[in-house]
Amino acid sequence: MRGVDAQQVVSTFLGASAGGAGFALVFLGLVVSAYGALAGDVPRAVRKRLRRPVFAILGAFGASMACLTLAGLWMLWSSGPLLIAVVTAFFLQIAALIAAVIHTLKELLWG
């Protein structure tokens, strides 16, 4: 069995992180659409409940951008510490996306 090349790992994480960023933006679109559909006389508490998921979604999007940046830097400099940073950032991004999805769905559907 042959080992996985670091460039394959980083390239895969680069593509997956870009997909994760798009996924985060889809959930941001859901929240913005729901917020925009509210009538003008809706109580502030309802509006506030719809704004809360935005921070989780933007955090997940930021984690995606961090992973993309680190992967791009690794492509330029191929350093060992950068590879560890890319892998770490990728798994943090996955965790942030899961948290953002759960939080968003909880606020939109069961809030």
N, C-alpha and C positions, 0 to 999 in steps of 0.2 A: 504494500500500500504506500502510495506516495503522499508526502505532506502537502499541505495547502500553502501556496505562495502568498507572501504578505501583500503583494500587489493585487492578487485576486480578492483577498479579504477587504482591502481598502476600497477597491473599485466597487465591490458588492455593497459595502456599507455606504459608499457615496451615493449610489443609486437608490438604495433603500431609504436613506435619510432625505433625499429629495422627494421621494414618494410620501414619507412621513410628514414632511412640511406641507405637501398638498393636502394630505388627510386632515391635518390640523386646520388648514384654511377652509376646508369643507365644513367642519364643525363651527368655525367662526362665522361662516355664512349662515348656518342654521340659527345661531344666536342673534346675529344682526337682523335677519329676516323676521324672527319672532319679535324682536324689540321694535322693529319698524312697523309691524302689523298692529301694535297696540294703539288703542284709541287715545286721544288726547287727555281724557279724563280718568285714565287708569291711575290708581294710587301709586305713590312713590315706592312703596314696599314691593310692589309687583315689578316695577322697573328696575329696582335695585337687585332683585332676585335674578333677573335676566342679565344684569351686568356682571355678576360675580363669576360666571364661567369664563368670561373673556380673559381674565388673568391666568387661569389654568391653561387655556388654549394658547395664549401668547407665550406662556412659559414653555409649552411643548414645542411651539414653533421656534422659539429661541434655542431650545436644545437641538432641534434639527439643524438650525443654521450653524450652531457651534460645531456639530459633527461634520457638516459639509465643509466648513472652514478648515478644521483640523485635517480632514481627508485631503483637501486640496493642498494644504501645506505639506503633508506627507508625500504627495505626488511630486512635489518640487524638491524636497530634501531627504526623503527616505530614511528618517532617523528612527531608532528603536523607541525612544521615549514618545515620539509622536504617534507611533503605532499603538502603543498602550493607551495614549490619550484618545485616539480614534475609537478603539474598541470600548473603552470606558464611556465615552460620550454617546456612542451608539446605544449601549444598554441603558444609559440614563434617559436617552431620548425615548426609547420604547416604554420605559416606566412612566415618563411624563405624558406620553400619548395615552396610555391606558388610564392614568389618573384624570386627564382632561376629558376623555370620553365618558368615563363614569360620572364625573362631576357634572358635565354638561347634560347628560341624559337625566341625571337625578334632578337637576334644577328645571329642565324643560318639561319632563313628564311627571315627576312625583313631587315637585317643589311645593 
